[in-house]
Amino acid sequence: MDVLKDFGKRIKELRINSGMTQEALATRADLDRSYVGAIERGEKNLSLVNIEKLANAMGIDLYYLFEDERFAARLASVKKELKKPLESRFVCLVNLEAQLLWLKITGPLTESDVAHISKYVKSQILLMEKGEIKMLIDNRLMVKEGQAFVFNPDAYDAWEEFQIWLIPHLKRVAVLCNSKFMQNQLERMANRSGIVSISRRIFNENFEAGNKEAYAFLGITEDQLPQENARQAKI
């Protein structure tokens, strides 16, 4: 096995899964675009410093670069999904009696999408009891044709700002992830925003087991989940 080519392929698939161009990754990592291209082709040796720069630019820990979780490298799939209306990629359901918000995200998001989502969710939260709200975020359907999407860096940064606003309002939040990649990405975000102490990020290929862990953490039962005909987001 060609170690450089295999590592380059890994960088490329993670970059594309994040919805980033080579230029965007290079800019965030403070590296030259041609250098990033050479890395992806397996033509360059990397220093530990530059490997760390690439990991940080994609919002993941260094160790995750060497995980065996793999993705199909299809940037076109990400772009195609982003053209769909936000209403088809995001739903927010509310159970006021249980002080529960259920967010379901089913496709990749842009920074603008996150701004619209956060504005709507804030408007719902302000109608609820501060410090007693439970939030379930389900990202597991951020998948298309077998490809799991994660948040691109701009959307990721916007989510982090939103999390900081959420902290005093929430009692607990559970996030169901579609991959180890997303779980690692969101662990880092939670630590930076400070929401980590009241939150849990869950990845389990068994959806039912993941649901049970999330419900137990939030202290809710399945029948408390809002139904599709309940109060729903109109973005």
Backbone bond lengths (Angstrom), bond angles and torsions (degrees), N, CA, C in turn:
res aa  C-N    CA-C-N  psi(-1)  N-CA   C-N-CA  omega(-1)  CA-C   N-CA-C  phi
1 M - - - 1.463 - - 1.519 109.67 -
2 D 1.331 116.89 135.43 1.449 122.58 176.65 1.528 107.76 -84.11
3 V 1.330 116.39 107.79 1.462 121.11 -174.16 1.522 111.56 -61.77
4 L 1.328 117.31 -43.18 1.461 120.66 -178.78 1.524 111.54 -64.32
5 K 1.330 116.86 -43.51 1.464 119.78 -179.61 1.526 110.90 -67.20
6 D 1.328 116.77 -38.91 1.457 120.10 179.48 1.530 110.57 -66.02
7 F 1.334 116.32 -41.54 1.460 119.66 178.79 1.531 110.35 -67.33
8 G 1.333 116.38 -39.36 1.460 120.32 177.73 1.518 111.74 -61.42
9 K 1.328 115.93 -41.34 1.466 120.48 177.61 1.524 110.40 -63.08
10 R 1.326 115.99 -38.40 1.463 121.32 178.85 1.533 110.80 -62.83
11 I 1.327 116.78 -45.96 1.460 121.06 178.72 1.527 110.18 -60.51
12 K 1.324 116.21 -43.63 1.466 120.22 -178.05 1.523 111.58 -63.52
13 E 1.329 117.64 -44.92 1.462 119.34 -176.59 1.529 111.25 -68.71
14 L 1.335 117.26 -34.95 1.460 119.56 177.49 1.527 110.80 -70.85
15 R 1.321 116.33 -38.43 1.470 120.34 177.36 1.527 110.20 -60.79
16 I 1.331 116.19 -49.15 1.460 120.55 -177.96 1.523 110.75 -66.10
17 N 1.324 116.87 -39.55 1.457 120.23 177.84 1.523 111.46 -61.28
18 S 1.337 116.30 -27.55 1.466 121.51 177.38 1.518 112.25 -85.15
19 G 1.344 117.22 -1.83 1.455 120.92 -179.85 1.514 113.57 73.72
20 M 1.336 117.18 29.00 1.463 121.34 -176.02 1.527 111.33 -108.34
21 T 1.324 116.05 144.02 1.457 121.02 169.91 1.521 108.26 -83.31
22 Q 1.325 116.48 167.37 1.467 119.55 174.72 1.524 110.50 -58.70
23 E 1.315 115.95 -41.02 1.466 120.08 -178.65 1.527 111.44 -63.39
24 A 1.340 116.54 -41.29 1.463 120.26 179.49 1.523 110.96 -64.45
25 L 1.331 116.59 -42.95 1.464 120.30 178.34 1.519 110.44 -63.86
26 A 1.325 116.63 -44.20 1.460 120.75 179.86 1.522 111.05 -60.51
27 T 1.323 116.71 -42.51 1.469 120.72 -179.43 1.519 111.19 -63.64
28 R 1.324 116.79 -46.28 1.469 120.12 -178.40 1.521 111.86 -69.56
29 A 1.333 116.80 -28.98 1.464 120.44 -179.90 1.525 112.37 -90.67
30 D 1.337 116.56 -3.76 1.462 122.17 -177.48 1.531 110.73 58.62
31 L 1.330 114.61 46.48 1.458 121.75 177.73 1.524 108.86 -127.47
32 D 1.315 117.18 162.07 1.458 121.48 178.23 1.534 109.59 -75.49
33 R 1.342 116.75 140.61 1.459 119.73 -178.15 1.519 112.18 -60.82
34 S 1.332 117.19 -39.23 1.463 120.06 179.77 1.527 110.96 -65.12
35 Y 1.326 115.90 -30.92 1.464 120.71 177.56 1.531 109.88 -68.12
36 V 1.335 116.63 -43.04 1.466 120.60 177.71 1.526 109.98 -62.62
37 G 1.338 116.58 -41.58 1.458 120.29 178.03 1.515 111.89 -60.90
38 A 1.325 116.15 -41.11 1.468 120.64 179.11 1.525 111.03 -66.17
39 I 1.330 116.80 -36.72 1.466 120.82 176.84 1.529 109.82 -61.67
40 E 1.328 116.04 -46.75 1.464 120.19 -177.65 1.527 112.04 -65.34
41 R 1.319 116.74 -27.75 1.474 120.13 177.23 1.521 111.96 -85.07
42 G 1.327 116.97 -2.47 1.457 121.05 179.79 1.508 113.69 75.43
43 E 1.337 116.54 28.28 1.465 121.25 -175.65 1.522 113.35 -104.63
44 K 1.329 117.86 -0.83 1.461 120.64 -175.65 1.520 111.19 -130.79
45 N 1.329 115.34 136.84 1.451 120.36 167.22 1.527 108.10 -76.35
46 L 1.319 117.18 148.79 1.460 121.00 -179.47 1.515 111.06 -117.75
47 S 1.314 115.61 143.06 1.456 120.50 170.63 1.526 107.99 -83.61
48 L 1.328 116.88 159.56 1.460 120.80 177.52 1.524 110.46 -59.97
49 V 1.325 116.33 -36.11 1.468 120.82 179.56 1.524 110.44 -59.62
50 N 1.336 116.91 -45.86 1.463 119.94 -178.37 1.528 112.56 -72.16
51 I 1.331 116.67 -32.10 1.468 119.34 174.96 1.528 109.72 -63.34
52 E 1.331 116.28 -41.91 1.467 120.71 178.00 1.524 111.03 -64.41
53 K 1.330 116.63 -37.86 1.466 120.35 177.97 1.527 110.77 -61.61
54 L 1.324 116.23 -43.18 1.465 120.33 179.91 1.529 111.19 -65.33
55 A 1.333 116.35 -42.82 1.464 120.05 179.14 1.526 110.70 -61.94
56 N 1.323 116.35 -46.75 1.463 120.09 -179.55 1.524 111.55 -63.76
57 A 1.328 116.58 -36.99 1.466 120.35 179.84 1.524 111.44 -64.07
58 M 1.331 116.72 -29.46 1.465 120.72 178.77 1.525 112.32 -95.66
59 G 1.340 116.42 3.02 1.457 120.35 175.47 1.508 114.68 73.15
60 I 1.327 117.64 30.68 1.463 120.91 -178.38 1.522 110.56 -129.07
61 D 1.330 115.78 161.96 1.457 121.15 176.08 1.523 110.26 -76.82
62 L 1.316 115.20 154.40 1.461 121.16 -178.32 1.529 111.65 -56.46
63 Y 1.331 116.92 -41.90 1.466 119.61 -175.90 1.524 112.09 -61.57
64 Y 1.362 116.69 -30.76 1.459 118.82 -175.89 1.527 112.10 -66.20
65 L 1.314 118.06 -24.78 1.467 119.91 177.23 1.523 111.40 -58.84
66 F 1.325 116.43 -22.49 1.462 120.59 -175.66 1.532 112.16 -108.44
67 E 1.341 116.67 11.31 1.467 120.63 173.41 1.527 109.19 -70.83
68 D 1.333 116.40 161.00 1.469 119.73 -177.95 1.527 112.83 -92.99
69 E 1.330 118.55 3.33 1.462 121.57 177.61 1.525 108.68 -70.59
70 R 1.336 116.84 124.13 1.464 120.49 -176.03 1.524 111.07 -119.97
71 F 1.337 114.63 158.32 1.458 121.58 -178.42 1.513 110.12 -134.94
72 A 1.329 115.55 154.28 1.462 120.24 172.42 1.523 108.21 -76.02
73 A 1.331 116.66 137.12 1.467 121.01 -177.48 1.526 109.84 -94.13
74 R 1.354 116.56 88.19 1.466 120.54 -177.42 1.526 109.44 -135.08
75 L 1.326 116.25 88.01 1.457 120.56 179.90 1.522 111.31 -62.09
76 A 1.341 117.06 -30.57 1.466 120.60 -179.55 1.525 111.33 -60.21
77 S 1.332 117.39 -34.49 1.466 120.90 179.50 1.520 110.84 -63.69
78 V 1.342 115.80 -41.35 1.461 120.35 179.04 1.523 109.82 -63.04
79 K 1.335 116.51 -48.24 1.465 120.97 -178.49 1.525 111.39 -61.38
80 K 1.328 116.30 -39.86 1.464 120.37 -179.79 1.521 110.92 -63.84
81 E 1.326 116.80 -42.96 1.458 120.56 -179.73 1.525 111.45 -65.46
82 L 1.330 116.90 -36.39 1.463 120.53 -178.29 1.524 112.73 -68.22
83 K 1.327 117.17 -18.25 1.464 120.73 178.42 1.527 112.11 -77.83
84 K 1.320 116.73 -15.23 1.462 120.06 -179.77 1.532 110.04 -73.37
85 P 1.345 118.05 150.89 1.469 120.72 178.54 1.528 110.98 -57.81
86 L 1.317 116.20 145.19 1.458 119.98 179.94 1.527 111.31 -58.41
87 E 1.327 116.74 -34.07 1.465 120.37 179.97 1.524 112.77 -59.46
88 S 1.327 117.20 -24.13 1.466 120.43 179.24 1.526 111.81 -88.32
89 R 1.336 116.64 -6.93 1.466 120.96 -178.80 1.524 113.18 -115.28
90 F 1.327 116.44 -5.99 1.468 119.68 -176.67 1.520 111.14 -148.44
91 V 1.328 115.86 134.33 1.465 122.55 174.31 1.524 108.03 -136.20
92 C 1.323 116.51 137.93 1.468 121.79 174.55 1.519 108.34 -123.89
93 L 1.317 116.26 120.91 1.461 122.20 179.33 1.522 109.09 -114.69
94 V 1.335 116.16 144.57 1.461 121.32 -172.52 1.524 111.17 -127.01
95 N 1.340 115.87 133.72 1.460 122.43 169.91 1.529 106.46 -119.10
96 L 1.337 116.29 97.42 1.462 120.08 -176.34 1.526 111.94 -64.76
97 E 1.319 116.92 -37.00 1.464 120.22 -178.60 1.527 110.94 -61.95
98 A 1.323 116.71 -40.99 1.469 121.15 -179.73 1.527 112.55 -89.26
99 Q 1.346 117.03 -1.45 1.467 121.63 -176.31 1.534 109.79 53.25
100 L 1.330 114.51 50.34 1.462 121.04 -173.98 1.528 111.34 -126.78
101 L 1.316 115.52 130.93 1.462 123.11 173.10 1.520 108.28 -113.12
102 W 1.326 116.52 133.92 1.467 121.94 179.47 1.517 107.75 -122.48
103 L 1.314 116.58 111.70 1.460 122.45 178.92 1.519 108.87 -104.13
104 K 1.326 116.26 127.27 1.464 121.02 177.35 1.525 108.70 -118.90
105 I 1.326 115.69 120.42 1.462 121.49 -179.11 1.522 107.76 -115.33
106 T 1.332 116.33 126.15 1.466 120.04 -171.67 1.523 113.80 -120.90
107 G 1.324 117.28 9.99 1.464 120.10 178.96 1.510 110.74 -161.07
108 P 1.325 117.44 171.97 1.464 120.56 179.26 1.526 110.47 -64.74
109 L 1.327 116.36 156.69 1.456 121.89 -177.97 1.520 110.98 -128.59
110 T 1.319 116.06 147.85 1.459 121.79 173.11 1.528 108.63 -95.58
111 E 1.322 115.60 172.26 1.463 120.32 175.93 1.527 110.55 -59.99
112 S 1.332 116.57 -39.56 1.464 121.31 178.43 1.529 111.30 -64.46
113 D 1.334 116.80 -39.47 1.466 120.84 177.18 1.527 110.52 -59.69
114 V 1.326 116.03 -45.44 1.465 120.38 -178.84 1.526 110.41 -63.67
115 A 1.326 116.74 -37.01 1.466 120.32 177.50 1.529 110.74 -61.65
116 H 1.343 117.00 -43.55 1.461 120.70 178.15 1.532 111.04 -65.36
117 I 1.326 116.06 -43.19 1.463 120.30 -179.91 1.522 110.97 -62.81
118 S 1.323 116.88 -47.66 1.462 120.21 -177.56 1.527 111.15 -63.45
119 K 1.328 117.04 -37.65 1.468 120.33 178.15 1.526 110.45 -62.31
120 Y 1.322 116.29 -44.63 1.464 119.74 -179.96 1.528 111.21 -66.46
121 V 1.329 116.77 -47.81 1.464 120.31 -177.13 1.527 110.65 -63.09
122 K 1.318 117.45 -39.28 1.469 120.33 176.75 1.522 110.77 -59.18
123 S 1.328 116.96 -40.88 1.469 120.32 -179.30 1.525 111.16 -63.46
124 Q 1.325 117.51 -33.63 1.463 121.53 177.73 1.523 111.01 -75.02
125 I 1.312 116.49 -41.55 1.462 121.42 -178.26 1.525 111.29 -62.72
126 L 1.320 116.96 -36.14 1.464 120.54 -179.00 1.527 112.44 -68.65
127 L 1.329 117.18 -10.79 1.463 121.89 175.18 1.530 111.50 -93.11
128 M 1.323 116.40 -2.43 1.458 121.60 -174.11 1.528 110.62 -111.77
129 E 1.321 116.59 -179.61 1.460 121.72 -173.97 1.532 110.65 -87.73
130 K 1.308 115.46 114.78 1.460 121.14 -176.02 1.529 111.27 -58.54
131 G 1.324 115.60 131.34 1.453 121.63 178.08 1.514 114.77 85.06
132 E 1.337 117.33 -4.69 1.465 121.23 -177.84 1.524 112.70 -117.56
133 I 1.312 117.02 4.76 1.468 121.30 -173.54 1.528 111.06 -84.28
134 K 1.323 115.03 135.47 1.461 121.26 174.87 1.526 108.09 -109.18
135 M 1.315 115.87 137.81 1.465 120.14 -177.40 1.521 110.18 -128.00
136 L 1.319 115.36 129.92 1.465 122.10 174.07 1.520 107.49 -113.66
137 I 1.326 116.93 121.64 1.461 122.06 178.12 1.520 107.86 -114.14
138 D 1.319 115.66 120.32 1.469 120.52 -178.48 1.527 109.60 -111.21
139 N 1.334 115.74 107.39 1.469 122.50 179.40 1.524 112.53 -102.62
140 R 1.319 118.20 7.46 1.466 120.18 -170.33 1.522 113.56 -68.94
141 L 1.327 117.13 -19.94 1.464 119.57 179.81 1.521 112.02 -93.97
142 M 1.318 116.78 14.53 1.467 120.62 171.60 1.533 108.02 -78.55
143 V 1.319 114.73 61.49 1.464 122.46 -175.54 1.522 108.12 -140.87
144 K 1.320 116.67 138.44 1.462 121.65 176.07 1.515 108.69 -142.63
145 E 1.331 116.87 125.51 1.459 122.50 179.16 1.532 111.22 52.25
146 G 1.329 114.51 41.23 1.453 120.03 177.75 1.512 115.19 81.59
147 Q 1.331 118.07 -2.36 1.462 121.05 -179.01 1.520 109.80 -100.02
148 A 1.329 116.26 121.45 1.460 121.64 177.05 1.524 109.11 -85.98
149 F 1.330 116.14 130.30 1.454 120.97 177.77 1.525 109.90 -96.12
150 V 1.325 117.22 148.88 1.456 121.43 169.29 1.526 107.25 -122.13
151 F 1.331 116.45 -178.91 1.455 120.17 -177.80 1.519 110.86 -80.00
152 N 1.340 116.41 134.59 1.458 118.17 174.86 1.522 108.65 -73.87
153 P 1.329 118.24 160.98 1.470 120.91 -172.16 1.521 115.10 -55.91
154 D 1.340 118.01 -39.11 1.461 119.32 -179.61 1.526 111.22 -66.81
155 A 1.335 116.42 -43.38 1.464 120.13 176.83 1.527 110.42 -65.88
156 Y 1.314 115.93 -37.46 1.464 123.38 178.77 1.524 110.27 -59.43
157 D 1.336 117.14 -45.35 1.463 121.46 179.09 1.526 110.89 -64.12
158 A 1.339 116.20 -39.54 1.468 120.21 179.22 1.529 111.13 -66.36
159 W 1.342 117.12 -38.12 1.469 120.85 176.96 1.522 110.52 -62.43
160 E 1.325 116.31 -39.30 1.465 119.84 -178.94 1.530 110.66 -62.63
161 E 1.319 117.35 -42.96 1.466 120.85 176.96 1.528 110.67 -61.99
162 F 1.319 115.93 -40.73 1.466 121.10 178.92 1.525 110.40 -63.27
163 Q 1.323 117.35 -41.12 1.461 121.12 179.51 1.522 111.39 -60.30
164 I 1.314 117.20 -41.05 1.464 120.98 179.65 1.527 110.05 -59.73
165 W 1.332 116.34 -41.44 1.470 120.25 178.05 1.530 110.59 -65.21
166 L 1.322 117.34 -36.23 1.464 121.92 -175.04 1.526 114.22 -69.57
167 I 1.317 117.79 -30.08 1.471 121.98 -168.53 1.526 114.05 -48.21
168 P 1.333 120.84 -52.45 1.474 118.88 -177.54 1.527 114.22 -69.83
169 H 1.318 117.39 -14.91 1.464 121.09 -176.26 1.525 113.15 -91.80
170 L 1.326 117.24 -25.05 1.462 120.57 -172.10 1.524 112.88 -98.15
171 K 1.335 114.89 146.76 1.459 120.99 170.54 1.519 109.81 -89.20
172 R 1.343 114.68 -45.96 1.469 120.43 177.28 1.518 109.73 -154.60
173 V 1.336 115.50 153.11 1.464 120.42 175.22 1.522 108.99 -140.35
174 A 1.319 115.92 131.89 1.466 122.14 176.37 1.520 108.12 -116.11
175 V 1.328 115.68 134.83 1.461 121.24 -178.46 1.523 109.02 -120.47
176 L 1.313 116.46 119.48 1.465 122.12 177.30 1.523 108.49 -91.18
177 C 1.331 116.62 120.25 1.466 122.66 -172.39 1.527 111.70 -101.67
178 N 1.333 115.95 154.40 1.465 120.25 -178.02 1.524 113.29 -94.50
179 S 1.332 117.40 -3.76 1.467 120.58 -176.90 1.525 109.66 -166.79
180 K 1.326 116.37 164.91 1.461 120.67 172.67 1.524 110.12 -63.93
181 F 1.334 115.66 -33.51 1.462 121.89 178.14 1.528 109.45 -56.24
182 M 1.334 116.43 -53.77 1.460 120.32 -179.85 1.519 111.54 -62.55
183 Q 1.325 116.65 -42.55 1.459 120.39 -179.51 1.527 110.60 -58.66
184 N 1.328 116.51 -44.69 1.457 120.43 179.35 1.523 111.47 -65.88
185 Q 1.330 115.64 -43.09 1.461 121.66 178.90 1.534 110.41 -58.31
186 L 1.329 116.34 -46.23 1.456 120.54 -176.08 1.523 112.65 -76.45
187 E 1.329 118.27 -26.23 1.468 121.08 173.17 1.522 109.82 -61.99
188 R 1.331 115.99 -45.16 1.461 120.54 178.97 1.528 110.66 -62.87
189 M 1.322 116.21 -43.18 1.455 120.40 179.64 1.532 110.95 -61.55
190 A 1.326 116.51 -45.02 1.463 120.82 -177.85 1.519 111.84 -62.75
191 N 1.317 116.37 -38.44 1.464 119.89 177.77 1.521 111.52 -65.97
192 R 1.322 116.23 -38.45 1.464 119.20 -179.74 1.526 112.08 -72.06
193 S 1.331 116.66 -41.12 1.466 119.89 -176.70 1.523 112.50 -75.53
194 G 1.343 116.20 -24.73 1.455 120.43 -178.11 1.518 113.97 95.87
195 I 1.331 117.56 0.79 1.465 120.64 -177.82 1.528 112.16 -82.24
196 V 1.327 116.67 -4.37 1.465 121.77 -173.12 1.526 112.77 -57.45
197 S 1.343 118.13 -32.87 1.466 121.07 -175.03 1.527 113.24 -70.12
198 I 1.336 117.53 -19.29 1.472 119.92 -179.56 1.530 111.46 -118.20
199 S 1.316 116.57 17.68 1.464 118.95 -173.67 1.519 112.26 -136.38
200 R 1.323 114.22 162.39 1.464 120.77 174.77 1.521 108.80 -145.01
201 R 1.326 115.00 136.58 1.455 121.99 177.21 1.524 108.10 -108.46
202 I 1.318 116.37 125.15 1.460 121.71 -169.72 1.522 110.41 -121.45
203 F 1.336 115.79 127.81 1.464 120.11 170.11 1.514 108.37 -125.71
204 N 1.305 115.94 121.80 1.458 121.70 177.60 1.524 107.15 -148.80
205 E 1.318 116.95 123.24 1.462 120.01 -179.55 1.523 112.04 -63.10
206 N 1.321 115.98 -21.92 1.464 121.52 174.06 1.531 107.78 -87.35
207 F 1.326 116.56 104.59 1.465 120.65 -174.85 1.525 112.15 -58.34
208 E 1.322 116.84 -41.51 1.459 120.31 -177.48 1.527 110.79 -63.38
209 A 1.329 116.57 -41.88 1.463 120.31 178.07 1.525 110.62 -64.75
210 G 1.329 116.45 -39.19 1.461 120.35 177.02 1.519 111.41 -62.98
211 N 1.335 116.16 -42.58 1.466 120.54 177.56 1.522 111.18 -58.99
212 K 1.317 116.63 -47.24 1.464 121.12 -177.75 1.518 111.26 -60.80
213 E 1.332 117.01 -40.97 1.464 120.24 178.80 1.529 110.68 -64.61
214 A 1.326 115.87 -41.63 1.467 120.00 179.80 1.529 111.06 -65.60
215 Y 1.335 117.22 -45.72 1.465 120.49 -179.51 1.529 110.65 -62.24
216 A 1.329 116.49 -41.57 1.463 120.34 -179.73 1.527 110.62 -63.96
217 F 1.320 116.78 -41.83 1.465 120.25 -179.96 1.527 110.75 -64.46
218 L 1.322 116.82 -40.67 1.465 121.00 -178.81 1.528 112.68 -79.02
219 G 1.331 116.55 -18.84 1.456 119.89 -176.86 1.514 112.39 74.23
220 I 1.342 116.02 39.21 1.462 121.19 -179.66 1.525 109.66 -125.42
221 T 1.319 115.13 169.18 1.458 121.21 173.09 1.524 108.54 -114.83
222 E 1.306 115.89 161.36 1.466 119.89 -177.42 1.524 112.16 -60.10
223 D 1.333 116.91 -34.49 1.465 118.55 -177.33 1.529 113.17 -72.63
224 Q 1.336 117.26 -6.16 1.468 120.30 174.98 1.530 112.21 -87.15
225 L 1.320 116.57 -9.38 1.460 119.00 178.72 1.521 109.85 -65.81
226 P 1.331 117.71 134.32 1.468 120.12 177.77 1.523 110.21 -61.72
227 Q 1.316 116.41 146.55 1.455 121.12 178.13 1.523 110.40 -88.01
228 E 1.321 116.20 162.70 1.460 120.93 -176.92 1.523 112.75 -60.06
229 N 1.321 117.06 -24.01 1.466 119.51 179.52 1.528 112.16 -92.72
230 A 1.355 115.11 8.92 1.460 119.43 176.93 1.523 109.19 -79.81
231 R 1.338 116.80 -175.64 1.455 120.32 178.25 1.516 108.95 -58.27
232 Q 1.305 115.57 127.16 1.458 120.54 -169.72 1.522 110.52 -134.78
233 A 1.343 115.47 149.69 1.464 120.81 -176.84 1.512 112.68 -61.48
234 K 1.325 115.64 138.72 1.459 122.66 171.12 1.525 106.53 -122.74
235 I 1.310 116.22 86.45 1.461 120.52 -174.35 1.524 110.55 -72.84
